[in-house]
């Protein structure tokens, strides 16, 4: 039972164990929804075993990586996973993988941690665009100017963000990396570069400097930090420990900053420029073809986790030209899968799948499609195909209008369509809007006509499964007093999408948790005491998780009245807690009550009562 408990620290331990322990780990990184681990060897059945862990949506093995798809709580698992590492594992970034795979893995590790910051800044820019369209005089106000520079700040100082995440990926000193990249953003250098651009000359060690500037750049700071990691490793054993804290950053600064200004910067900035120009040349030849291809296959790349490789091209387009076409088509591809989740929700008669699909649809509105892809669309295959087909058609239609995004979206989706608005090119927003409408409503229409493929999947499952024997009903009473809620209303995707099992949630009006049946305590969490696992004598394995993300609370907000392995009787006090302390810490008290061994039962009926007391039945179960 304890292996079924949703605890991020334990999940990290389980994943590490299944991957062969710390000595088998080459590197670990994360993106918006995935834990990405490179191992020396992949243990037998590791992929299947990890995929079966609670809290794991699926596992993808691609590009020399084990990609554990967790969802929006991946940061908690990543933090717990890295704390288990002693730090002796060097990121040699997987010498056994191809150059392309190593580049993609690096892009993912570098951009994923701050992608939501860029997304928020992009949304703010979209809001400002709408306000200025409605009230043109707003552009001249101080309010507009202040929020404008706030929205552009993350992009302007992008090299600093890259310095932080790249230093973690390449395992070098974060403060030295930031200092080097900060020097590139110096206003003095911007003045010097402007002077060179206007015909002036400036040299360093007698060598002429180029006019390259580094605000909003990607490749120059990335390569700077990569080479810095080698310089640090070279210096580490050669500097005496007494002088190392001072001399190490001094040497790194006087070598890496001039080297970047003279060599790294001009070469990498030029490479990024030519990559973006090459993509734009291809797209300009036949934009409708590009739209169809990106619309059809972009979400396939997301499945394999290789979608981060395009990021430098997109950012370079925004930086050099003030616009980018890729994200216009990318948005349509994302909306295709969002529309597939919506179409499934409207068509399915399954109460369980309605909850999963609407939750995936809502998450997709923010540009995160993994819950829709893995929770619904790929599971039944047909919705995913419909989403790709409609996105391809939508991208083709949009391409007729040569659409662009005028700000970086980070997480393209329905909320970022406004980024295509430009008064000098209204065809851009028209194209994206038309393409997005086709991608959104096309799968809905197709599923209404041709269905969702649920029946075929169900028949296949019945044919392959061993028939279950229907026994007498099992009744489970409520362990708490409060208001009953469906799991779909729990503000956590793992619970809301029932990835851990069937159940309900209770918003408590009391501060105690009691045993709902005779049984034995099978899982406790000593640091936080926020949850408990109980194996009831009737065979039901129950997880009671008080609050959401309350595993982070360790200041005695919760108290156990039992111990691990203890026999309990119905009505015994299990947990007490301080509701005010939990709420003041910013955590909701909604308590999921999950039947972890859901797959062992044929029918689980949930209570329809809104208010529940201790003797009220919340589950009626048939085996």
Helices and strands as residue ranges (DSSP letters): G 2-4, H 8-18, G 22-24, E 25-30, E 34-39, H 46-51, E 58-62, E 65-69, H 74-83, H 99-111, G 112-114, H 115-134, G 136-140, H 142-156, H 158-170, H 174-184, H 187-197, E 203-204, E 207-208, H 219-236, H 241-259, I 260-264, H 265-285, H 287-304, G 307-310, H 311-321, H 326-347, H 351-364, H 370-372, I 373-377, H 378-380, H 382-399, G 414-420, H 426-450, H 454-464, E 474-477, E 482-486, G 487-489, H 493-496, E 502-508, E 512-514, E 519-524, E 531-536, E 541-545, G 550-552, E 558-560, E 567-568, E 573-577, H 579-584, E 590-595, G 598-600, E 603-606, E 611-612, E 617-622
